[in-house]
């Protein structure tokens, strides 16, 4: 347990809620959860599923109908053909990260992990006894992958669009990864449909990586279903069997009525999801322009997801605490995402434009 880390955003959220209970006004820019309601047709499908009796255990690897639909949908998005037997449905995206890494990482294995990066990556690698080998992103080029920091390792974890920076991986980036000769790689693509004019490129789309890739995706972000706890992985069939065994030992199965709602998400109208992305794009422009207008702050424009990762300089971690405690702006210090984030702070713009503008006002006032 001493090797197991945490996700600071949830700790900041808890402190922010405590301050609100004391009567403080808080601008919530800390948590990675869309502030939109789950689309009505998805909620209706869940209610219908409950009425139809989808309240019991289901297959450990997921509803067969949903796995077929995921294989078709995820394959279309990435331009590849996927087999339903390669799909495992789990409660949220994190179990795919956890189960796959527990199945693959042996003591002493060197694993490429992004720095900065989602903190759960390094946490689980280290818990499994692996050695984290960090690679970097280039802020001067919109947090693109710094290929010069990649090197040979047993396996690797990648994320596109990237949390916390909003950068993306290109086909050329994946070709560089393919040249490393990794035994396996985990590609976290939960933000794959939250892009601003860019084309999503998956590791699965490169033939040299196809049979070595574990895709991690979820319903949380695209359809604003964070509380439904439903994700999935696509991986080689032998690994899918082992991940299913881990699921049996841990969670048994994902909630069956949530899986019926997920079917409605994949098959139903996309208007709500597309409108959400358009709104995120407007908010992105507001927060990027607002941060860059503050003396001493620079903020690269993210190409996807709904985070900005501005540079504040030395003392950014202390500033993040002050922003919460003194200014009422909940945010996450860049150190939560690795050593390379020590001069940065992550803000989520999954909040109303009014909240973002008020947060910017408070940040300016505190820095002044």
Secondary structure as GFF3:
##gff-version 3
##sequence-region A 1 368
A	DSSP	alpha_helix	8	21	.	.	.	ID=ss1
A	DSSP	beta_strand	27	28	.	.	.	ID=ss2
A	DSSP	alpha_helix	40	51	.	.	.	ID=ss3
A	DSSP	alpha_helix	64	78	.	.	.	ID=ss4
A	DSSP	three_ten_helix	84	86	.	.	.	ID=ss5
A	DSSP	beta_strand	87	90	.	.	.	ID=ss6
A	DSSP	alpha_helix	94	104	.	.	.	ID=ss7
A	DSSP	beta_strand	110	114	.	.	.	ID=ss8
A	DSSP	alpha_helix	119	127	.	.	.	ID=ss9
A	DSSP	beta_strand	131	135	.	.	.	ID=ss10
A	DSSP	beta_strand	137	138	.	.	.	ID=ss11
A	DSSP	three_ten_helix	139	141	.	.	.	ID=ss12
A	DSSP	beta_strand	144	145	.	.	.	ID=ss13
A	DSSP	three_ten_helix	147	149	.	.	.	ID=ss14
A	DSSP	beta_strand	155	159	.	.	.	ID=ss15
A	DSSP	alpha_helix	171	178	.	.	.	ID=ss16
A	DSSP	beta_strand	184	188	.	.	.	ID=ss17
A	DSSP	three_ten_helix	203	205	.	.	.	ID=ss18
A	DSSP	alpha_helix	207	210	.	.	.	ID=ss19
A	DSSP	beta_strand	213	218	.	.	.	ID=ss20
A	DSSP	three_ten_helix	226	228	.	.	.	ID=ss21
A	DSSP	beta_strand	231	234	.	.	.	ID=ss22
A	DSSP	alpha_helix	237	250	.	.	.	ID=ss23
A	DSSP	alpha_helix	256	267	.	.	.	ID=ss24
A	DSSP	alpha_helix	271	292	.	.	.	ID=ss25
A	DSSP	beta_strand	307	311	.	.	.	ID=ss26
A	DSSP	alpha_helix	316	322	.	.	.	ID=ss27
A	DSSP	pi_helix	323	327	.	.	.	ID=ss28
A	DSSP	beta_strand	329	330	.	.	.	ID=ss29
A	DSSP	beta_strand	332	333	.	.	.	ID=ss30
A	DSSP	three_ten_helix	334	337	.	.	.	ID=ss31
A	DSSP	three_ten_helix	339	341	.	.	.	ID=ss32
A	DSSP	beta_strand	344	348	.	.	.	ID=ss33
A	DSSP	alpha_helix	353	367	.	.	.	ID=ss34
###
